[in-house]
Amino acid sequence: PELILEFGRIVIYTTSFRVVRTTFERCELVRKIFQNHRVKFIEKNIALDSEYGKELETRCKRVGEPPSLPVVFIDGHYLG
């Protein structure tokens, strides 16, 4: 059922927490790539909402990948 809700959507898990500079910069880069191509996406910032972090862990376990920000899901499918 979760995939049906995300059909036609891009979800990006990011962080605005600047302590780990490389992670923050990668998140900014991915966000800008989608914005520059005028692609609509839903951003879930795990620094602002801890529920997004839990959601990300669950989703990454399903696909067998460790969560490493940024993470992109397109149509509910893990892109990386």
C-alpha positions as CSV (number, residue, x, y, z in Angstrom):
1,P,0.0,0.0,0.0
2,E,2.9,2.4,0.7
3,L,4.1,2.1,-2.9
4,I,0.7,3.1,-4.2
5,L,0.8,6.3,-2.2
6,E,4.2,7.2,-3.7
7,F,3.5,6.4,-7.3
8,G,4.5,9.3,-9.4
9,R,6.4,10.9,-6.5
10,I,10.0,11.4,-5.6
11,V,10.9,11.4,-1.9
12,I,14.3,12.6,-0.7
13,Y,15.5,12.0,2.8
14,T,18.0,14.8,3.8
15,T,19.4,16.5,6.8
16,S,20.0,20.2,7.5
17,F,22.3,19.3,10.4
18,R,25.7,20.8,9.4
19,V,28.0,19.0,11.8
20,V,28.9,16.4,9.3
21,R,29.8,18.7,6.4
22,T,30.1,16.2,3.6
23,T,26.7,14.7,4.3
24,F,25.1,18.1,4.5
25,E,26.8,19.1,1.2
26,R,25.6,15.9,-0.6
27,C,22.0,16.6,0.6
28,E,22.2,20.2,-0.7
29,L,23.6,18.9,-4.0
30,V,20.9,16.3,-4.6
31,R,18.2,18.9,-3.7
32,K,19.6,21.4,-6.1
33,I,19.8,18.9,-8.9
34,F,16.1,18.2,-8.7
35,Q,15.3,21.9,-8.3
36,N,17.4,22.9,-11.3
37,H,15.6,20.4,-13.4
38,R,12.3,21.6,-12.0
39,V,11.3,18.2,-10.7
40,K,8.8,18.1,-7.9
41,F,9.9,16.1,-4.9
42,I,9.0,15.6,-1.2
43,E,11.8,16.4,1.1
44,K,11.9,14.6,4.5
45,N,14.5,16.3,6.7
46,I,15.4,13.8,9.5
47,A,17.1,16.6,11.5
48,L,13.7,18.4,11.9
49,D,11.5,15.3,12.4
50,S,12.7,12.1,14.2
51,E,9.9,10.1,12.7
52,Y,11.4,10.6,9.3
53,G,14.6,9.0,10.6
54,K,12.7,5.9,11.9
55,E,10.8,5.7,8.6
56,L,14.1,5.8,6.7
57,E,15.7,3.1,8.7
58,T,12.7,0.8,8.1
59,R,12.6,1.5,4.4
60,C,16.4,0.9,4.0
61,K,16.1,-2.4,6.0
62,R,13.5,-3.6,3.5
63,V,15.9,-3.1,0.6
64,G,18.9,-4.3,2.5
65,E,20.9,-1.0,2.3
66,P,22.3,1.0,5.2
67,P,20.8,4.4,5.5
68,S,23.3,7.0,4.2
69,L,22.0,10.5,3.5
70,P,20.8,11.6,1.1
71,V,18.5,8.8,0.1
72,V,16.1,9.0,-2.8
73,F,13.0,6.9,-3.5
74,I,11.2,7.2,-6.8
75,D,7.7,5.7,-7.1
76,G,8.5,4.0,-3.8
77,H,11.6,2.3,-5.2
78,Y,15.0,2.8,-3.6
79,L,17.3,4.7,-5.9
80,G,20.2,5.4,-3.5
